[in-house]
Amino acid sequence: MSEGAAGAVSLRTIALQWTRIGVTGFGGPPTHIALLRRLVVEERHWVDQSEFEDGLAACNLLPGPASTQLAIFLARRIGGPGGAVVGGLGFIVPAVAMIIALSALFFAQAPPRWVRGAGAGASAAVAAVAVRAGLGLARPSFDRAANRGRWLGYVVLGLAAGALIGRYLVLVLLGCGVLELAVAGGLFDRSRAHSWTPMLIPAASMGAGGLGALAWVAFKVGALSYGGGFVIVPLMQGDAVHTYHWMTSAQFLSAVALGQVTPGPVVATVAAVGYAAHGVAGAALAAAVAFAPSFALVLLGGGRFELVRTSSRAQAFLAGAGPAAIGAILGAAIPLAAALRETWQFAVLAAAAAALLLARRGVVATLVGAGAAGVAAALVGAPMPR
């Protein structure tokens, strides 16, 4: 058995290495992918470069958080199903634990004024982070587009949905994917058509903000999102703030900021929504539901990733859903900015936009700086959003 073969690397080694990445992986999916590549390809030689690229390409064709799926896939490749579970948990759990701990601080009944200031300051920068994330994805997606007219149309549809109907964004993403699949001629293959049908059925009411509703929101985040971590924002915002009233707009902005400044997968942000809805138990439920599809996809289909990567139908679907997701990320910036309440927050937003879009500063550093500005505003008596 070769060094990189499934089961050849001990679970202890996988646990240590994947947890290290989960604890130190600040900066979102690009950082996670670079750290995983360095570990498994360049340093340990567990996986060769071509297999790493194939796995990454397949994960990008699947719904849900691609870097999380890649982490689970690589752990499965070198440690078997047990390695997938151990590595996946090592990558995910640190972020979830940090989010829960910070949520307890920021969403307390009467947090200290400086904490409120830090949350309000970091929150003010979130809309600029969304624009940076969307623009970062747009150029390579546009360059790959076979039909740039349809690509632009999908982006516009996603932008409108992200700005106006975030709760039902998933239907727009799926609709754009299915439309592109139909244009490519792959929708009505009798052996395949049935697999898309259940995905187009909107969820029934899951109760007035109970655990069923929370589970559905988390499922949308983990299983039906395309285009990177930030697309979860419009998927969650409408439900968390306006439909079920688990959080105020200011608290939701703080939750998004927490998801950006902590290491590990951005999808762990859903734990903050779960905490606001039902405390620690809600946070644990939301995280479990959101990440379960990633484990299922890799454990059940990891051996068929080559088929996914080379599937013309999967590529066609993503050619529609992917641009729509990019539009949704850009569209999410509109309600995120509209949720700001204080004049000084708009000044912080302008400074963050300049730092991110003009000076090309890092997201984490910009959010920390915005949080520091919020603390300063709080200490001098500036009004705090509620």
Protein Blocks (a to p, Z undefined) as FASTA:
>chain_A
ZZkbghkacfklmmmmmmmmmmmmghijmlmmmmmmmmmmmmnomacfklmmmmmmmmmm
pgcjfklmmmmmmmmmmnojmlmmmmmmmmmmmmmmmmmmmmmmmmgmbdcfklmmmmmm
mmmmmmmmmmmmmmmmmmmmmmmpmblmlmmmmmmmmmmmmmmmmmlmmmmmmmmmmmmm
mmnopmmgmklmmmmmmmmpccddebehiaklmmmmmmmmmmmcghijklmmmmmmmmmm
mmnomacfklmmmmmmmmmmpgcjfklmmmmmmmmmnojmlmmmmmmmmmmmmmmmmmmm
mmmmmmmmmmmklmmmmmmmmmmmmmmmmmmmmmmmmmpmbfklmmmmmmmmmmmmmnop
afklmmmmmmmmmmmmmmnopacdZZ
